[in-house]
Every structure is written in structure tokens, then in C-alpha cells.
Amino acid sequence: MPAHLKSWLAVCLLPLLLALWFALNPAADATDYLQHGVIMCCLCVFLLKYVLFTLVAAHLRQDAPAKRHALLQLLPLLLFGGYVAYYFVR
């Protein structure tokens, strides 16, 4: 399996599975609600850091296709960040 496919799976499936898990197992009280939001924020920041390191490495290697893949991987993270913001607002 190519490396960029593994990173796409990680960037797309981990947030989706975590959001689905929290949707199927809702928070019992305000403390659980806050903990779920913090866990989703931590995952989003970790994946953002992962993608940014990949982007910088591709830029330093002057690898245009890898750089394009890394830039496109920011889109699912922006959507997940939007969902986390919506999770806290609702």
C-alpha cells in the first residue's frame, strides 16, 4: 500500500470513526461533553501536525506530487475542525 494512501486513510477515517463513536455514545453530562470535545480537538491538532510535517518534508525534497497530496489532506481536517466547532456551539 502506498504511503500517501495510508496517510489519506488516517486523515479521513480517524476523525470519521471518532465522531461516529461519540454520536453513537452521547455524553451523559456536561463533563463528558467537554471531554469528548477536547478529545476531538486533540485528534484534529495531532493530524494537522502530521500533515504539516509531511508538507514540509515534501517541500524540502521538492516533491510536487507529495506536496499536492499533503495540501489536499488539509481539506478533511478543515471539515473536521468545523465539526468540532459545531459540536461545541450546539
N, C-alpha and C positions, 0 to 999 in steps of 0.2 A: 504494500500500500504506500503510495507516495506521501511524503512528509506534509505537503500542503493539504492533502485530503484529510490527514489526521488532525491537523490544526483546524480545518473547517468543521470537522465533526465535533471537536472540543468546543469551539466558539459557538456553534449553533445548538448542539444538543444539551450541553450542561445547563445553560440558562433555561432552556425549554423544560427540561426534566425537573429542575428545581422549582420553577414557577408552577408546573403541573402538580408537583408534590405538595406545595403549600396551598394550592387551590383545592386539592382533594382532602387535605388535612388542615382545615382552617384553624386559626388561632382561637384559643379558649378565652383569653382575656387580653387586656391591653399590653401586658408584658410580653406575652408570646407574639403578639402582633409586631411589637417593636423588634423583638429578636429575629423574626422572620425577615423583616425589612433590612436589618443590619447584615444578616447572612447573605441576602441577595446583593446588597451594596458591596460587601467584601468580594463576592464572586465576580461581580462586574469589574471592580478595580483590579483584581488579580488577572482576569482575562485581558483587560485593557493593557496592563503592564506586559503581559505575554505577547500581545500583538504588536505593541510599540517596540519591544526588543527585537522581534522578528523584522519589523520595518526598518529599524536602524541597521541591523545586520545585513539586510538585503541592499540597503543604500550604500553601505561601506564596501560590499562586494561588487557593487554596480550591476546587480542582477535585476533587470527591469521586470521580468515576469513575476519573480518572488515579491518584488516591491508592490506590484499591482495587486497580487493576491492578498498581501498584508493590508493594503489600503481598503480593499473590498471587505475584509474581515471586520473592519470598524463599523460597517452598517448594522450587522446583527447586534453588536454591542451598544450602538446608539438606540436601537429599538428596545433592548433590554433595560438600558438606563431610563428610557422613557416609561417603561412599565413599572420600574421601581419607584419613580417619581409619582406615577398614578397610584401605586399601591399605598404610598404614604398620604396622598391627598384624599383618597376616598374614605 
